[in-house]
Amino acid sequence: MPDKLPKPLFREEKSGGYKFDRVTGSAIFLKGDEFQTAIEGFEEGSFDFIERPENASEIALTAPLAVWHETTQSCNLSCKECGQTRSGEKELSIEQIGQMYSDLASEGVFEVRVTGGEACLRQDLGGIVNTASDLGLFVSLTSNGVYGSRTREKVANLPIGLYILSVDGTQEAHDSIRGEGTFASTMKTISVLADRGRNVRVNTVLMQQNKECIAELVAILHDAGVAALTLIPLRPAGRAAETFQEDKLTPVEYMRVVEKVVQLRVQYPSFSIATSYDIISTSAHSANVPSHWSKMCIAGVEAACLSPSGNLRACILHPGDEYAVGNLTKQPLRELWHNDALWGIFRDIDRKVLDQCRTCDDYTKKCPGSCLVMTEYARKLGMPLEEMYCFRRQVK
């Protein structure tokens, strides 16, 4: 922990604003006068303030809450459920990344999520993370955790506020998806991070290969010192699209997993388990975490992503030039973020969200609704445009 804590950040929005804690990565939204009152409680110079631009977007926030930075497309694994598409983009230098991060920080972005490929393959990972942290950005890292002791030590000592490791089930299930020996390596990384008191969360992609071992996985992660688990539906993107129909869960299977999760939350009250389409629970446990993110698709409205070459896009699962709204090495974030016309369907809720979701009482409360990756996949195959994981009919 640095000797001097970073200043809290206040960011103005349409009807109030956010107070962001740069140490914990948590934010609260304060409506109207509450926002101004909170600011007045601080001495002048003891906080940072971001004003909403005069020509701000009619739809999006003042700036993204988080930006996923795909620092590289290189990876040491070839996972069955990988949603990434490798385009061969040239990676930016640490100097170029620093300029982009400075732009993000000046516009009031809260968090940079360093990802890949496998971000830990970059030799300058330490420089990337330290640059972001020095600018006041909260840094999170997504990683497969499969690397040697030297990399583990380096990663564990960086100013990263949240480590998000991928574990896709028990050893048998995980290794069948990610390769022999990967489970042991990732769990070793988790052990090192937990021993240092670091904040560790696990992401698990739900699919046929692991649907029966979630309870056992929760027990393993809980005992290993992991703070939370997020269960992510398999999406038909990247390599995962090749076998999506065989590997995805049916609505009934998804419902059975959520039923088990509800029981596990009682069994492990201090262990957070987040899911999508969680319409059984009495409270919301959306896969959109942290809690200040909306319970809906946040792509292009509350969050964005950067490609290895600096292309700004709405969703990391929608790669390619057709989805790029510009490049942050050439144009400032403000110019791109507040131009609603550039973002197309991602800022057109009537087109982005299926009717079955927009008219559902659970939408934005317990369920994030339809995913554009799923909708576009169905449209290209001439399939019915409906959310494939929705089990509302089964519940009724």
JOSULZI-V863185 format. One record per backbone hydrogen bond with DSSP energy under -1.0 kcal/mol. NH is the residue of the N-H (numbers start at 1). CO is the residue of the C=O. If there is no record, write none. Layout:
# JOSULZI-V863185
<<NH | CO> <NH | CO>>
This chain:
# JOSULZI-V863185
<<9 | 20> <10 | 48> <11 | 18> <12 | 50> <13 | 16> <17 | 30> <18 | 11> <19 | 28> <20 | 9> <21 | 26> <25 | 21> <28 | 19> <30 | 17> <32 | 15> <34 | 31> <36 | 32> <37 | 33> <38 | 34> <39 | 35> <40 | 36> <42 | 39> <46 | 43> <48 | 8> <50 | 10> <56 | 53> <61 | 301> <65 | 302> <67 | 111> <68 | 304> <69 | 113> <70 | 306> <71 | 69> <71 | 115> <80 | 177> <82 | 79> <92 | 308> <97 | 93> <98 | 94> <99 | 95> <100 | 96> <101 | 97> <102 | 98> <103 | 99> <104 | 100> <105 | 101> <106 | 102> <107 | 103> <108 | 105> <109 | 104> <111 | 65> <112 | 138> <113 | 67> <114 | 140> <115 | 69> <118 | 74> <121 | 118> <122 | 119> <125 | 122> <128 | 124> <129 | 125> <130 | 126> <131 | 127> <132 | 128> <133 | 129> <134 | 130> <135 | 131> <136 | 133> <137 | 132> <138 | 110> <140 | 112> <141 | 162> <142 | 114> <143 | 164> <147 | 145> <152 | 148> <153 | 149> <154 | 150> <155 | 151> <156 | 152> <157 | 153> <158 | 155> <160 | 158> <161 | 139> <162 | 139> <163 | 199> <164 | 141> <165 | 201> <166 | 143> <167 | 203> <174 | 170> <175 | 171> <176 | 172> <177 | 173> <178 | 174> <179 | 175> <182 | 179> <185 | 181> <186 | 182> <187 | 183> <188 | 184> <189 | 185> <190 | 186> <191 | 187> <192 | 188> <193 | 189> <194 | 190> <195 | 191> <196 | 192> <197 | 194> <198 | 193> <201 | 163> <202 | 228> <203 | 165> <204 | 230> <206 | 232> <208 | 247> <210 | 207> <211 | 207> <213 | 210> <217 | 213> <218 | 214> <219 | 215> <220 | 216> <221 | 217> <222 | 218> <223 | 219> <224 | 220> <225 | 222> <226 | 221> <227 | 200> <229 | 272> <230 | 202> <231 | 274> <232 | 204> <234 | 206> <237 | 235> <240 | 82> <240 | 237> <241 | 238> <242 | 239> <247 | 243> <248 | 244> <254 | 250> <255 | 251> <256 | 252> <257 | 253> <258 | 254> <259 | 255> <260 | 256> <261 | 257> <262 | 258> <263 | 259> <264 | 260> <265 | 261> <267 | 263> <268 | 264> <271 | 268> <272 | 227> <274 | 229> <275 | 285> <279 | 277> <289 | 287> <293 | 290> <296 | 294> <300 | 303> <301 | 298> <302 | 298> <303 | 298> <304 | 66> <305 | 313> <306 | 68> <307 | 311> <310 | 307> <312 | 326> <313 | 305> <318 | 315> <323 | 320> <325 | 312> <328 | 310> <330 | 327> <331 | 327> <336 | 332> <337 | 333> <338 | 334> <339 | 336> <342 | 339> <343 | 340> <346 | 343> <347 | 344> <348 | 345> <351 | 348> <352 | 348> <353 | 349> <357 | 354> <358 | 354> <359 | 355> <360 | 357> <363 | 360> <364 | 367> <365 | 362> <366 | 362> <367 | 362> <375 | 371> <376 | 372> <377 | 373> <378 | 374> <379 | 375> <380 | 376> <381 | 377> <382 | 379> <383 | 378> <386 | 384> <395 | 391> <396 | 392>>
